[in-house]
Amino acid sequence: MFAFQKIVEKRIKEAQERGDFDDLPGHGEPINIEDDSHIPEDLRLVHKILKNAGCLPPELQLRKDIRQMEDMLDNIPDEKEKYRQIKKINFKIMQLNMMGKGSPLMGESEIYYKKLLDKVPQK
């Protein structure tokens, strides 16, 4: 095994001297290592798959939509438009309640819920 490592080290060093690694993407930039220690161990793989796919579970997507719609309410000057927006929010809340699915780890008071919403990129 030691001989194999020595051969690998030698080939890497030769490639570095030839400049084979100079034009790689991200050259000279720090490596972005994601800290997933805040995610329960049994959910890490699922979280990574969902994140790479750029999607959220339907329940979380609905909650995120509701929060975004609530944030927009303050910027709507027209009372009729505000009322329409509130009706849409109530409809989404009803949809969420009808799903009846919920993990104790996904409760809004849980730290994991907030961190998951922040980590998963929006399309």
N, C-alpha and C positions, 0 to 999 in steps of 0.2 A: 504494500500500500504506500509506503514511504517513497518508493521509486516512482510510482505513478504521480504522486503529488509533485515531486521534483520535476518531472517532465511537463506537467501542466504549468507550473510556475515559470519554467524556462520558456515555454511557448507564449505565455502571456507577456513576459518581459520582452521577447522578440517583437511581438505585435505592437507593444507600446513604443518601442524604439523605431519601428517602421511608421508609426503614426496612424495605425489602423483604428484607434479609438478616438482620434481627434475630432471627427465630424459627427459623432453620435448625437442624437437628439437629447437636449438637456445638458449638454457638456458645460461644465463650469457652474451649473446651478445646484442649489442644495436639493437633496432628495426629500420628497414629501412623503413622510411615513405617517400613515393615519393611526391615530390612537383610538383603538376600539375597546379600551379597558373599561369604559363606562357602559358597554353593552353586555348584558348577561351572556355568559359563555355559550349557552345552548342556542342563543339567537344570533350569534355573530355571522355564521355562514349565510343564514337567510337575509340578514341585513346587507351583507356584501353583494349577494345576488340581486336583491331589489335595487340597491344603489347603482350597481353596474348597468342594470336594465333601465334606470332612470324612472322608476315608478314607485308608488307607495301602495300599501294595501288600501282597498276602497274606503275603509273606515277612516284611516288617517288622511286620505285625500279629501274626503268630505269635511273633516274637521279643519283642515288647512284652508279649504275653500270658504268655510263659514267665517274663519278668523279674518281672511282677506276681505270678504264682503263687509264684515263689521268695521274694519279699518276704513273702508271707503265711505261709510255712512257720513263721517264727519265732513267730508269734502263735497257733499251733495247739497247745493243751496236750495233746490226746489223741493218743497214738502211732498208733492205728489210722487216725485221720483224716489224720495226717501222711503215713502210708504211702499212703493213697488219693490224696492230693494229689501225692505224688512220682510215682505211677503216671501221673497225668494229665499232669504235666510231661514225663515220659519219652515219653508218646504224642505230645505236641506237638513235642518235639524230633525224634522219628522222622518226623513229618509234614514238618517243616522240612527234614530231611536228604533225604527222598524227593523234594522239589521240585527239588533239585539246581540251582536257579537262584541266581545270586548275582552281583552286580556287584562289581568290585573296590572301587568307591567305597562300597559298602554294608557292607563288613566291619566287624565290631564294634570293631576297633581304629582304624577311621577316624573322624576328627572329624565328617565329614558325617553318618554314621549316627546319632550321639548327638544332633546338632543337629536332624536331621529328626524324630526321635522327640519331642524337646522342643517343636518348633514346631507339629506337627500336633495339633489338639485332639481329644480323645476324645469320642465321642458319648455 
